[in-house]
Amino acid sequence: MRRTHRILPALALLTATAPLAAQWPSTPTNLGVGLAASEQVLPKIAPTADGGCYIGWFDLSTGTYTVRLQRLDPAGIPLWGPTGILVSNNPQSTSLVDWDLMCDRDDHCVLAFTDTRAGGDLDIYAYRISPAGGFTWGPNGLALSNNADYEPNPRICQTTDGDLVFVWPNTGLRTLQLQRVDAAGTTRYGANGISVPGDTGATPAFSSVVAADNGGFIVSWVRTISFNGLRHIHAQKFDVLGSPLWNGGTRLAVFDSSSLPIAHDPKLISDGLGGAVFAWHAAPTQQFTALVQRVLANGTEAFPHNGVAVAQVPTSCFDPAITFDPQTSEIIAFWNERDLNQSSWGISAQLIDAGGNRMWTNTGTVLLPRNNIVKFTPVAVRFGTRSTCFVIEQSLGGLSSKVVGMQVDRSGAITWTAPVDVSNVASDKLRLSAKVTFSGVAQVVWTDKRNDSGDNYAQCVGIDGTLAPTLGTIASYGCGINPAGSLSMRGRLAVGTTNQFLVNNPLATQAPGSLPVLLLGFSAPATFPCGASVPGWGMAGNGAAGEVLLDTAAGLATFVGTPWGGAGQPAVVPLTLPLSLQLQGIRVFAQGGLIDGNPASIAPIGLTNALDLRIGY
């Protein structure tokens, strides 16, 4: 039902135009976020649906720690003033623990952190901030716990039904605590949530949570017996009601052959298919090994029990960062490789296939060779068949570090010709975090001591390794004949994504079920931004004129979408662009129409306004 008229090959041949001016710097000097006196630390980042992001952090500029939040638009321009908005100035411990932040499917930012507003112990609080900066769960958020126990490091996920699930350890009760909250802020598991007991004599720690299928979720944690006791990885899947699903309701031991190192925090990511992927390192001898495991939706381990090693090498492998492709069931793992004396450091990568086999030889692909430059824990993101790794390396003298990025595809090929300097300012850097937008732009944030004891700095990196890549732009045009807003778009026209055009008749002169058509061309009419008036093609009906806003002589591509649902229910016309860097910056013009096949229709053809688009990220 779709005719492309060779528009995609033609797009690749056109000349790219100038990029949109952006706040994101195109040099590795980076974007400061919420810069202030004293220290701003523990930054977290979450992409928004439009390609922007939320960045949250703890701020000490007032003398006590507060929680602040900034929203950046896709160009990196702050939307909430230079220092963002104050989320919480409730009493806070002088020693911070970890916390969490995410962007939900309604583009709200959800935060979970601890403070001491109810006493000297740590309790868990959650906030939900709207895209306009409103506090949808009230000015003081939700108290998820209120007791005399020490409860650190909360984690969040959003389930497939839209609820938010929070998990954290209670060290006094020696339990994991689970709470489920709907978008309105109603807790579903009671005032104190659900308690998941640890093993006898054990204290759960370093918990993580990811969404599963059917509104369920998967939790992992480290079982800790004592300071010198064996530390194992346990996991369980829970349904909507919080009932355990795996292993007859008994926690599943993912790793129990030896012990995790002290304070090691294993990685957990969703496999997008109802299961999860785990990564960790352990050292039954002097040699450390990085391992991965996938647990399927039904609780079955996909690989041999206790996981598979990402490499067979005579050196030690630490801190694996992982991505997973649900289309191929393949894991790409990045790790820090060191000699047994831990005096040389490198970064390598490996692909583990669906059967647990190492596909890039037993040693993997070397991204940064082992040498005397200190390299820290890598972080990783995936877009399509490519996975990108970022790492801090102390290569600028003393504690001065830079952030570098590297990328591989599923064949093991290094797709950037050289590691990309994401930040080359000589300063101490720590707490690196990375996420990826819908169009493949990596957003990276870290704590940076270039100015004082700590500030937040961030950078965006395109799928091709460019800093501050070209953004897609959109502008409506026409001279008032066709209804304004009758053609719009979700997001921007971005490479490597399925873009959605929305066709609507706000005048409601056509019947629901009318057929939406989208026309794309490379040229606007000579009378741009006006067009040619054609009687009988107007949405107003009864012979009213419509305005043709494309250069029809230059050739057009036609796309058909889902039937129109009526006023206020726009029809969706999808357009998928390949992940082709040659498309970046190309200018395209779009106009829509609705065709009402009812013989009695007063508006058999109704034309929309037009859009002037530039393809980007």
N, C-alpha and C positions, 0 to 999 in steps of 0.2 A: 504493500500500500504506500510505499515511499519512493519518490523519484529524487535522486541526488543530482542528476545532470553533471556529474563529475565535479561537484563544487569542492570536495575535500582535496583532491589532487590540485585543483586550480589554486586553492588557498595557499598551498605550500610554495607556489611559484611567485606569489606577490611579494613586494618589498615591505619589510617591517617598518613601522613608523616610530616616532619618539615615545619613550615610556612616560607614564604618569609620574609627575613629581611626587616624591614620597618622603616621609620622615625616616623610614628605614635607610640607614646609610649604605652606599654602594661600596664602601671601603671597610676593612675589618676594624674600624674604630668603635662601632657599635652604638646602640641606642640606650641611653640611661633612662631608667624608669623609676619615678618617685625619689629622685636624688634629694637627700637631706643630710643634716648633720648627724654625727655619731654613726650608728650602723643600721643598715637595712639588710635583712638576712632571710635565709630559708625561702627563696622565691619559688613559686610554682606557676606553671603556665598551662592554659587550656584554649585551643582554637575555638572561635565562634563560627557560625554557619556562613558568615559573609567573608571569611578569610582573615578576619581580625583575631583578637585574642583577649583573654583576661589574664592578668598577672597579679598574684597576691603575694604578700610578704609580711614579715614582722619588722616593726619600725621602733627604734630606740631614741628617736630625736627628741622626745619629750622627757626622757629620763627613765621611763618605764616602757616595756614592750607593749605596742598596740598592733592590731591587725589592720592592714590597709589593702585596697584593691584598686587596680587600674584597668580600664578597658581601652584597647588600641583598635583603631579602624584598620582595614587591610593595608593602608599605606604606612601604618605605624604611628599615626597621629593620636596623641592622648585625647580621650573624649571626656575625661572627668578631672580636668585641671592638671597642673604639673605634678601634684603628689597624690592623685587619686582620691578615693573616698575612704573615710574612716569606717571600718566594719565593727570593730570592738576596741574599747579602751578599758574593759573590765580588768581587775587585778590579774597579773600574770606572774608566773614564776620567773626568776632571774636565769634559770637554766631551761632552755627550750627543748622540747621533744619534737618529733616529726609530726606532720599534719597532712591534709589532703585538700585538693581543689579540683573541680571538674566543671565542664560546661554541659548542661543537660540538653535534651532535644528541643526544648522551648527557648534555647539560647540564654537561659538563666545560669548564673554562676553559683555553684553549690560548694560551700566550704565546711570543713570539719576540723576543729582544733581543740586544744585543752586550755583551761585557765583556772584560776584559783578564786573566782568570785564567790564560791560557796564554802571556802575553807582552804587550808593549806595543801590538801591533797589535790590531785588533778582530776577534773571532771570533763566530760565531752560535751561540746556545744556545736550546733550546726546552723548555718545561715544559708538563705537562698536570696540572691540579689538579681533583680530584673535587669534587662539590657539598658534601661533608663536609670539604673542605680537605686531602685526601690527595694525595700526590705520586705519581701513577701511573707516571711515567717516572723515578722515583728522586729522591732529595733534591737532586741536582745537575743534574737534567734530562738532555737529550741534547745532546751536542756535534755540531752540524751541520757545523762547519768547524773546522779546527785547522791553521793555516799562518801564514806571516809576512806575509800580505797584509792590506790595509785593506778591510774588508767591512762596510758600513753598511746600515741601513734595511731589515731583513728584513720580508717580508710573508707572510700566511697565507691559505689558503682550505681549505674542506672539500669534497671531491668527492662526487659522487652515490653512490659506493660506501662512503663513510664515512672514507676516508683523509684525512690532512692533507697539504697541499702547501705547501712553503716556497720562497720565491725571494728572492735577494739578489744584488747586484753584487759581483764580485771585481775591485777596481781594479788589482791587480797583474797578474792574468792577462788582464784586459780581457774578462771573460766574465760572463754571468749564470749563477748556480748554482741548480740545481733539486734538491730533495729531497722524497721522498714517504715518509710514516711512517704505519703503521697505528695503531690505538687502543692496542695493547699496547706501542708504542714501537719496533717493528722498522722499520729503514730499508729501503726497497725499491729505492733507486737506488745502492746501494753506499755505502762509507764516506764518500766525498767528493762524492756526488751526481753529477748530470749537468752538464757544462759546455756552455753555449751561447755560441759565440764571437760577439763583436761584429763590426761591419764592420771592414775593414782600417784600422788606425790609430785606431779609435774605442773609447771606453770606455762601456759601458752604465751608465746611472744611473737613479734614480727609477723603479724597477721596481714593478709591481703585478701581482696575480694574482686571478682569479675562477674559480669552478667553471664547467664547460661540461657537455655531455651525455656519457653512457656512461663516466663516471669520468674524463673528460678535464678539461683546464683551459686557460685563456687567460692569457698573460703579455703585459704591455706594458712598454716601457722607453723612455727617452730616449737617443738616440744622440748622444754628445758627442765631437767630434774634438779640440778644444782650447778654451781659455778663450774665444777669439774665434771659434771655428769654428761651423758651422751645427749646430743641435740639432734633430733630427727625432724623430717618434714612430714606433716600430716595434712590431710585435706578432707573436705566433705562438700557434697552438693545438697542444697536445700531447695524445696519447692516454695510456692507463693506463701504458704502458711508457716514456713519455717521448719518444716519437717525434713529430717535427713533422708537422703535417697540412696546413697552409695553404701555398698558393703553391708547390707542389711541394717543400716542405721548406725553402724560403728565406723568411726573415722578410718580413713584409708591411709596407710603408711606409704608415702611416695618414696621416701629414702630412709632406710634404717640399718644400713650395712655397717656404718661407722658413725662418726660424729661431725656435725658442722662446726666450723670454727666459732669461737666466741664472737657474738654481736654480728654474725653474718645474716643478711636479710635476703632470702631467696627471691627470685623473680617469678611473677605469675601474670600471664596474659590469657585472654579468652582465645579460643580457637574459632570463634564465630559459628560453631556447629553444635553447641551445647556442652562442649568439653573445655579443657584448659591445657596450657603448656607451662611447664615449670623449668627453672634453670637455677643452678647453684654451684658452689665449689666445695670440695672436701679434701681432707688429707689423711688417709689411713696410714701413710708413711710420711717421710719428709717432703715427698712430692705432692703438690696440690693438683687436683683434677677438676675440670669444669664439666658438668653433666647437664643433660636435658631429659625431660620425660613429657610425654603427652598422655593425658587421661581422657578417654572418649566420653561421650555424653552418658553412657550407661555405667561408667565407673571402671571400665576395663583399661588397663595400662597398654598403650600401643607399643611400647618398647619393653625389653627385659626389665624385670624389677630392679629398682635402684638406678634406673636410667642408663643412658649411653654417654660415653665420653666424647666431647667434641673433637678431640685430637688424641693421637697416640704419639707422644713426643717425650724426649728425655728431660724436658723442662717442666715448670709448673704453670698451670693455667688457672687464672683467677677471674672472678667477677663477670660471668657471662651476661651479655645483653642479648635479647632475642626478639625476632619478629616471626610472624607465622602467616602463611598464605593459605586461606581456606580453599582456594581453587585447586591447589596441588597438594595440600597437606604437608608442605615442606617448612622446615624451620631454618632460618639463618641465624647463626650465633656469632657474636663478636666477643673476644676475650682479651684480657691482659696477660701476656706470656712473659715469664721471668725465669732466670736461671735459678738453680736450687738455693743459692745464697741470697736471692732477691736483690741482686746488685745490677741487673740489666733488665730492661723493660721493652716490650714490643706489643703490637696489636695485630691479631690475626682473625680470620673468619672461616666459617665452615657451613655447608648446607647439609642438613640431616633430612633424608627423604622420609616418605610415609612409613617405611618399614624400619626406620632407625639406622639406616646406613649412612656412613660418611661419604659424600659424593665428590669432595674436592681433595682427594687423596687423604691419607691418614693425618697429614700435617696441616691441612687447610691452606687458605690463601693468606699470604703475608701482606698486610696493609702498611704497617710501620715496622721496619726491621728492629730487632732487639739491639739496644745499645745502652749507653750510660745515661741517657735522658729519661728522667722519671715520667712515666705515663700513668694516669689514674684510671678510675673505673669508667668504661665506655657506656654510652647510652645509644639507643638505636630506634629508628622509625622506618616504616615501610610504606611505599607507594607503588602499586602495580607489582611488577616483578623485580623492582629495585629496592634495596635496603641500604640505609645510610647510617653511618656510625659517627658519633662525635666524641672527642676525648680531650681532656686537659693534659698538656705536656709541659714540663718545666724546662723549656729550651731557651729561655731568654736571660739566663743567669740567676743564680741564687734561687729564691722562691718565685721569681717572675715566670709566669706561664703564658701560654697562648692556647686558644681553642682551635682544633683542627677537625675537619670533616673528611670522610672517605665514603665511597659508594661502590657497591657490587651488584651485579645482576645474578639471576639464578644459575647462570653457567659458571659463575666464579670469576667472570671478567671484571676488572676494575674499570668502572665507567667514567670516572673523572681522571684526566691524564696525570694529575698529581694531587696530593692532599690539599684541600682548600683551607686557607687561613680564615677562620671565622672571626677570631679576635687575635690581633698581634700587638696589642698594647702591653707593655712590660708591667705586669702586676701579678699579685697573688690572686688566684681564682679557685673557687670551690663550689660544690653543690650544683653541678651541671644537670640540667633537665631539658628534654626535647619532646616536642609533639609535632604532628603533621596535619596540614589543612586538607580540605576536600580536593584541592587541586595540586597537591604534592609539594607545597612549600613547607619546609621544616622551620619550626620556630624554636629557638634555643635561648635559654635564660640561665644565669648563674650569679653567684655572689662575687663581686670584684672589689679588690682593695686598692684600686688605682688612686682614689681620692682620700680615703680615710680608712676606718676599720671595717667598712663594708658598704657597698651599694649594689643595686640591681642593674645588670646590663643584659641586653638581649640583642638578637640578630635573627633575620630571616634569610633562608638559603633556598634557592630554587632547585628543582629536580635536576638541573644541569650544573649545579654548583655555583651559580651566580649569586652574589649578594644583592639584596633588594631587587628581586626580579620584577620584570614588567607586569603590572596589574592590568587585567581586563577592565575596560571602561564601558559605560552605557549612558546614553542620552536619548531622550524622547524628542521627536520632531513632528512637524505637521503644522498646518495653518488654521486649525480650529474647526475644520469641517467634520473630521472623524472624532468620536468621543475620546477625550483624554483618559488615559489609563486602560483603554481597551486592549492594548498589548503591553505586557510587562514581562519581567524575567526574574526568576529566583537566583540571586547571586550574580555572578559575572560570567561572561563567555570565557571559559578556561580550558586549556589543553588537558587531555587525559581524563576528562570528566564527562558525565552525561548532564547536559544543561537543560533546564526546563523553561520553556516559554509559556506564558499564560495568556490565553485568548478569552475575552469576555465582552459581553454586550451589556453595558451598564444601563441602557435604555429599556432593556427587556422587550424589545420589539420582535424578537425571534423566539421560536419554540425551543424548549429544552430538547436536547438530542441533536441540535444543529451541528454540522460537521465543521471542525476547526481546520484551517489551512494556514501554514506558515510559508512565506516566500522569502528567500534569501538571495541577495545579489551583491555585486561588488561596486555598484555605482548608484548614486542618488540622481534624481532628475536634475537637469540644468537649472531649474528654478528652485533648488534646495534652499531653504527647508520646506518650501511649498511644493505641491505636485499638480497633477492634472485632475480636474473635476470631471467625474463620469456620472451622468444622471442614472438613478435607479440603483446605485451601488452604496448608498448610505445607510447606516444603521438606524437613522431616524425613520426610514420607511416611507411608503406612499410616494415613491418616485424620487425621494430626496437624493441629492448627489453624494457620492463618496469621493475621496481624494486618493488617487494612486500616487504613492510616495516613493516608488522605486523606478529605476531606469529599465523599463521592460525590454528595450532594444539590446541591452548588454547581456541578456541571458539570466534566467532565474532558476533557483532550485526550489522544489516544492516538497513540503513535509506535512503529513496528516497526523492529528492527535486523537485523543479520546473525545467522545461526544461532549458537547457543552451541557452543563448541568442546570443552567438557568442563571439569572442575575445573582451575582455574589458567589457563584460556583464556577470559576473559570476553567476552561478546558486546558489540558496540559499537552503541549507538543514537545516531545523530547528530541534533543539533538546531541549525539555523542561525537566528541572531537578526539582524534587519536593523540597519544602522547608524543607529539612531534614538535621539536623546538623551532622548526621553520615557520610554524603557524604564529608564533608569538609576535604581536604588534600589528597583525593584518587587520584592515578595516573592512567591516561587513555591514550591510544594511538589511533590516528585517521589517516586514509588514505582515500582519495577519488578516484573516477574514473568517466570517462564519457563513456557511451555506445552509439555508433553511429549505429543505425539500418539500415542505407543505405547499401544495398548489395555492392555498388561500393566504399564504404568508404576505404580510405587507412589506417585508424586507427580505426577499429571497437571497440577496447578497449584501453583506455588511462588512465594510472595510474598517480596520483599526488604525490607530496612530502608528507611527513607525519608530524604529530604534536604530540609532547610529552606534555601532559596536566596534570595539577593538579587542582582539583576542589576546589574552595574557594568561596569568595564573589566578 
